[in-house]
């Protein structure tokens, strides 16, 4: 792997860190009901156009961190088709954080787009 490829991977990983958290909160806010990890991952794959980049396992530490921060509530329910499932739901603090993060995301996106302008690829 070349240095440029390594730098691209590092850049993508750094971008991904915040966007996954933002996307998780948005999915749970829109859901209207608690969801378990696999449901969330499938929704992100379907609607997120690569937010997880095929790495569902990256989802679970983020869910735990958001829960620990009080942005999500979770509970475990038995499952008829396998092991118990942990369901997540956004809290009021999570909704407030989502509003702030969306504003920060849009401001950052607009700023970067402004700087990039008509940058050729």
N, C-alpha and C positions, 0 to 999 in steps of 0.2 A: 504494500500500500504506500502510495506516495505521500509526501508531506502535505500537499494540497488536499488529498482525500482525507487525511487525518484531521486537518483543520476544518474541513466541511463537516465531518462527523461531530467534532467538538462543538461547532457552531449550532448544528441541528439539535444536539443534546441540550445545550443551554437554552435554546428557544423553547424546546419541548417542556422543560421543567415547569414554567409558569402557565403555558397554554393548556396543559393537561388539567391542572387544578381549576382554571377558569372554565374549561369545557365541562368538567365534572359537575361543578356547581350549576352551570347553565342547564345541563341535562336533568339534574335532580329538581331544579326549580320548575322546569317545564313539565315534569312527569306528573305532578299532582298526587303521587302516591309513592310509598317506599319502593326502592328497587334493590336487587342484589347485584353483586359485582359482575356476573356474567351478562345480565340484562344491560347494565350500564356499558360494558365493553361492546356489546353488539350494537347498541344505539350509537356509540361513538364511531364504530366502524362504518355503519350505514350512513350516518349524517355528517361525520367529522372529517371525511376525506383525508385520512392519514394522521389524525391527531395522535393516535397510539402507535402508528407505524408497525402494526402487527405484534406489538409487545403488550399483551394483556396483563402479564405479570407485573408490569410497571404501574398498573392501576391500583393495586392493593395497598402498597405503601402510601400512595397519595391519599387514598380513602382514609387510612388510619391517621395520617397527619391532619387531614381536614377535620376528622372526628375529635382528635386530641385538642385541636384549636377551638372546638366548640361550634364549628361551622356546619357540622353534620351530626345527627343522632343516628344511632344504630341499635338494632336488636336482632337476636337470633331466633329463627323459627325452624321447627322440624320440616323436613321435606319428604314427601312420599316417594320421590324418585332418586334418593341418594342421601348424602350427608346433610346436616342442618345448614341453612343458608343465613348469612348475615345481610339484613336489609338496611339500607341507608336512606335518610330523609334529610333535606336541607332544613336548618334551623332559621330562626329570624335573624340571628347574627350572620348566618351564611347568606341570607338574602341581602343584607346590608353590604357584606363584603362583595357579593356578586355585583351589586350596583357600582361600588367603588372601582372594582377591578375592570368592569366593562368600560367605564369612563377612562381609566388609565390605559387600557388596551387601545381604545380608539384614539386617544391623544398621542400615544406612542406610534401607532400605525400611521396616523396622519403626518406626524413629524418626520418619520423615516421616509414615507412616500414623498414628502416635500423635498427632502434632501436628495433622494435618489432621482427624482424627476424622471426624465426620459432615458435613464441609464440603459445602455444596450447590454444584451446578454451574450 
